[in-house]
Amino acid sequence: MATNERERAVLSLKGVTKRIGGKTIVEGLGFELFPGEIVGLLGPNGAGKTTTIRMIVGLIGMTEGDISIGGHSIRSEFTKAIRHVGGIIENPEFYPYMTGLDNLKQYRRMTDGITDERFQEVIRLVGLEDALNKRVKAYSLGMRQRLGIAQALLHKPSLLILDEPTNGLDPAGIREMRDYLKEIASKEGIAILISSHLLSEIEQICGRVVVIQNGKLVTVRDIGEQQNKAERSQIEVVVRATPLTVARQALDRLDMVQVTRVFEERNELLLSLKDEDIPLVVKALGEHDAALYRIEEAKSTLEEEFLKWTGGNRIA
């Protein structure tokens, strides 16, 4: 991502706090989203995710702090700010006895500035060309979700907010939705904020996660391909057919390699090293006649990391 894009946040939360009846639901929350990135909003049940999303889209007000979308404050420039937002909160709703095309036309009539070119562009983008003339009541859940995203994209928003976008979809539908969202972020340069309890899906689609608990920010972390190599530089080395001590002795001689754990019952060593030093490990084991069966990365899943960040509280 270009430097100038990183400097221009599409969404910015600063010190956002929400109190209801003397109870603090969200406290001092702050994070940013940038063009073309997909970010997951995670937290245990009752963490304040839904409240946060409702404040971003203006469904409820803030007690303190501010939210800026496209450079405009939700507090003081709501109309200008909300023009930059598209979203699906829970399930998209349509007129079931109308076709997908007529539903999109109805939304278009309520929104200024949607050209014919943009209308056709969004239809192609979400792959609805062959389904638009069918009545929505005949749509599968996946098709309804795509129609909902098409509606959310018509006015060319810079921020797309999705609450459980794969809820109820079968595995094929989940994969299809994941591919569409990645394509939208890439082609349209849209920042996408996803709230979901499916951590495996968040791990596959998002470049970053924002984790909140008890209404407070816990951490903001890169994940997947965006994750810093230094954070995922551990590998597992499995040595079999020769004594484990032979492999241990060979690797102890490498200054750049640290043996962090030994699993004698499995003939395994857990190493800490840089990615570019892996060939040196293979070479050292070969020179000492240690039979190498497997090298694989020892990487915690997002679920494991989430439980660490939240002290064992499960997502819901």
Backbone hydrogen bonds, N-H to C=O, Kabsch-Sander energy under -0.5 kcal/mol:
donor,donor_aa,acceptor,acceptor_aa,energy
6,R,2,A,-1.8
7,E,3,T,-1.6
8,R,4,N,-0.7
8,R,5,E,-0.7
9,A,7,E,-0.9
10,V,33,L,-2.1
11,L,33,L,-1.5
12,S,68,S,-2.4
13,L,31,F,-2.8
14,K,66,D,-2.5
16,V,29,L,-2.7
17,T,64,E,-2.2
18,K,26,V,-2.7
20,I,23,K,-2.9
23,K,20,I,-1.9
25,I,18,K,-2.9
25,I,23,K,-0.7
26,V,18,K,-1.5
27,E,215,G,-2.8
29,L,16,V,-2.7
31,F,13,L,-0.7
33,L,11,L,-2.3
36,G,189,G,-0.7
37,E,34,F,-1.6
39,V,37,E,-0.5
39,V,192,I,-3.1
40,G,208,R,-2.4
41,L,194,I,-3.5
42,L,40,G,-0.7
42,L,210,V,-2.9
45,N,314,R,-0.8
47,A,44,P,-2.0
52,T,48,G,-2.2
53,I,49,K,-2.4
54,R,50,T,-2.6
55,M,51,T,-2.0
56,I,52,T,-2.2
57,V,53,I,-2.1
58,G,55,M,-0.7
59,L,54,R,-2.3
60,I,54,R,-1.1
63,T,17,T,-2.7
64,E,17,T,-1.8
66,D,14,K,-1.9
68,S,12,S,-2.9
69,I,72,H,-2.8
70,G,10,V,-2.7
72,H,69,I,-1.4
74,I,67,I,-3.1
77,E,73,S,-2.5
81,A,77,E,-2.6
82,I,78,F,-3.1
83,R,79,T,-1.0
84,H,81,A,-1.5
85,V,82,I,-1.7
86,G,159,L,-2.5
88,I,161,I,-2.3
90,E,88,I,-0.7
98,M,95,Y,-1.5
100,G,134,K,-1.7
101,L,132,L,-2.6
103,N,99,T,-2.2
104,L,100,G,-2.1
105,K,101,L,-2.3
106,Q,102,D,-2.2
107,Y,103,N,-1.9
108,R,104,L,-2.4
109,R,105,K,-2.1
110,M,106,Q,-0.8
110,M,107,Y,-0.8
111,T,108,R,-1.3
114,I,111,T,-0.6
115,T,113,G,-0.8
119,F,115,T,-2.3
120,Q,116,D,-2.3
121,E,117,E,-2.1
122,V,118,R,-2.3
123,I,119,F,-1.5
124,R,120,Q,-2.1
125,L,121,E,-2.2
126,V,122,V,-2.0
127,G,124,R,-0.9
128,L,123,I,-2.2
131,A,128,L,-1.6
132,L,128,L,-1.2
134,K,131,A,-1.7
136,V,98,M,-2.5
137,K,96,P,-2.2
138,A,135,R,-2.0
139,Y,136,V,-2.0
144,R,140,S,-2.2
145,Q,141,L,-2.3
146,R,142,G,-2.1
147,L,143,M,-2.4
148,G,144,R,-2.5
149,I,145,Q,-2.2
150,A,146,R,-2.5
151,Q,147,L,-2.4
152,A,148,G,-2.1
153,L,149,I,-1.5
154,L,150,A,-1.1
154,L,151,Q,-0.5
156,K,153,L,-2.3
158,S,84,H,-1.5
159,L,84,H,-2.3
160,L,191,A,-2.8
161,I,86,G,-2.6
162,L,160,L,-0.5
162,L,193,L,-2.8
163,D,88,I,-2.5
164,E,162,L,-0.7
164,E,195,S,-3.5
167,N,164,E,-1.4
169,L,166,T,-1.9
174,I,170,D,-2.6
175,R,171,P,-2.2
176,E,172,A,-2.3
177,M,173,G,-2.6
178,R,174,I,-2.3
179,D,175,R,-2.2
180,Y,176,E,-2.2
181,L,177,M,-2.4
182,K,178,R,-2.0
183,E,179,D,-2.1
184,I,180,Y,-2.7
185,A,181,L,-2.4
186,S,182,K,-2.1
187,K,183,E,-3.3
188,E,184,I,-2.5
189,G,184,I,-0.5
189,G,185,A,-0.8
190,I,184,I,-0.8
191,A,158,S,-2.3
192,I,37,E,-2.7
193,L,160,L,-2.8
194,I,39,V,-2.8
194,I,192,I,-0.5
195,S,162,L,-2.6
196,S,41,L,-0.8
196,S,194,I,-0.6
199,L,197,H,-1.3
201,E,198,L,-0.6
202,I,198,L,-2.1
203,E,199,L,-2.4
204,Q,200,S,-1.0
205,I,201,E,-1.6
206,C,202,I,-2.5
207,G,38,I,-2.5
208,R,38,I,-1.2
209,V,221,R,-2.5
210,V,40,G,-3.4
211,V,209,V,-0.5
211,V,219,T,-2.9
212,I,42,L,-2.7
212,I,210,V,-0.5
213,Q,216,K,-2.5
215,G,47,A,-2.1
216,K,213,Q,-2.0
218,V,211,V,-3.4
219,T,211,V,-1.4
221,R,209,V,-2.2
223,I,207,G,-2.4
226,Q,223,I,-1.5
227,Q,224,G,-1.2
231,E,228,N,-1.7
232,R,228,N,-0.6
232,R,229,K,-1.1
233,S,230,A,-0.6
235,I,271,L,-1.3
236,E,296,E,-4.5
237,V,269,L,-2.9
238,V,236,E,-0.5
238,V,294,R,-2.7
239,V,237,V,-0.6
239,V,267,N,-2.4
240,R,291,A,-1.3
246,V,243,P,-1.2
247,A,243,P,-1.0
248,R,244,L,-2.4
249,Q,245,T,-2.4
250,A,246,V,-2.0
251,L,247,A,-2.2
252,D,248,R,-2.1
253,R,249,Q,-0.7
253,R,250,A,-0.5
254,L,251,L,-1.5
255,D,253,R,-0.7
257,V,254,L,-1.4
258,Q,272,S,-1.9
260,T,258,Q,-0.8
260,T,270,L,-2.8
261,R,270,L,-1.4
263,F,268,E,-3.0
264,E,262,V,-0.7
266,R,263,F,-1.2
267,N,263,F,-0.7
267,N,264,E,-0.7
268,E,263,F,-2.0
269,L,237,V,-3.0
270,L,261,R,-2.6
271,L,235,I,-2.2
271,L,269,L,-0.6
272,S,258,Q,-2.4
273,L,233,S,-0.8
277,D,274,K,-1.7
278,I,275,D,-1.5
281,V,277,D,-1.3
281,V,278,I,-0.6
282,V,278,I,-2.0
283,K,279,P,-2.4
284,A,280,L,-2.4
285,L,281,V,-2.3
286,G,282,V,-2.0
287,E,283,K,-2.5
288,H,284,A,-1.2
289,D,286,G,-1.7
290,A,285,L,-3.0
291,A,289,D,-0.6
292,L,290,A,-0.5
293,Y,238,V,-1.7
293,Y,291,A,-0.6
294,R,238,V,-1.3
296,E,236,E,-2.1
298,A,234,Q,-1.0
299,K,297,E,-1.1
305,E,301,T,-2.3
306,F,302,L,-3.0
307,L,303,E,-2.2
308,K,304,E,-1.4
309,W,305,E,-2.6
310,T,306,F,-2.2
311,G,308,K,-1.0
312,G,307,L,-2.8
313,N,310,T,-0.9
316,A,43,G,-0.9
